[in-house]
Amino acid sequence: MIFRLHPLALACLAVSSSVLAAPQETAPLELQETVVTAKGYQAATQDIPQAIEVLQARPTETGGPAGSLFRGKPGLAVHSDGAWGQNPVLRGMKKESTVLMVDGVRVNSAQPQGSLASFLDLGLLERAEVVKGPSSVLYGSGAMGGVVNLITPEARFTEQDQTSGRFGLSASSVDEGFNGAALLRDSNSEHALVLGVAGRKLNDYDSPSGTEERTGYSSDSLLLKYKQRLSEDVSVNLNVQRHTDRDVWYPGSARTGTPSLLGTVTMHSPEQRRELYQLGLENRLGEGTLNTEIYRQEVYREIRAYSSNLDRNQVRNDVSFITHGLRT
């Protein structure tokens, strides 16, 4: 039996076939966001079962403690103690139940006063990775509330010579203070450099009831990262950080002294600093990369208890801890 198709039907069939065969436009490729804190190595956010938050520092944020980045975020808050103290709170858990790291190196220690999240300037921060919920299996004791990893800009190779940077400066009238930060990047196919400096100076701020004494302080920060290619698959990198605060007072620590002749006792720190020296070797193996790093970190703090009646420091205590580490 022979079927005959009308010429119009043949034309419709040809049009339909051409539509089906037409190549479809390829959607633009979007790279998945990756984090390193939740698993201890780089992984896509969609492959992580825990609740995580990645906070990006805005280029317009020129200075201030890094802890102020956590204000107004879901499940996050900031526990403040004066102008300097800015510590993240994860789901109601304060610093005693939160592990804080800078570039993967733990900063926490058993120290009597102060906010550890303030040991990095916001102007030198690239992002903060927050893991909400218990993480003691990976990060040990103190991680019942979660983990916060403050990450500074990474030195990256580029195919061509590139030089870029950012600079910010701000001033405030309430405390006659200023904040400033500058970051420089220089890179090519053989080397990569990141150099950053930041500083701030705050005086006692003015309130409706008058000048609030002992609310000012000063700080300065230095960041140096350098990466040098040794061969096509091997490179060495250096990470140096230093942050210093001076004349820091903790108004929230003020207590009536025992015995009463001490009057009001307030904790303060004439000087405190954090130093990090890190040397690493990066070796590409097939589709992966083997990173080996050795580091030394020192946190030093002068803790004083000032008595209002005696008009002098009733307690003097210098606290420091040094961490040597190797990780791969």
Secondary structure, 3 states (H helix, E strand, C coil): CCCCCCHHHHHHHHHHHHHHHCCCCCCCCCCCCEECCCCCCCEEHHHCCCEEEEEECCCCCCCCEHHHHHCCCCCEEEEEECCCEEEEEECCECHHHEEEEECCEECCCCCCCCCHHHCCEHHHCCEEEEEECCCHHHHCCCCCCEEEEEECCCCCCCCCCEEEEEEEEEEECCCCEEEEEEEEEEECCCEEEEEEEEEEEECCCEECCEECCCCCEEEEEEEEEEEEECCCCEEEEEEEEEEEEEEEEEEEEEEECCCHHHCEEEEEEEEEEEEEEEEEEEEEECCEEEEEEEEEEEEEEEEEEEECCCCEEEEEEEEEEEEEEEEC
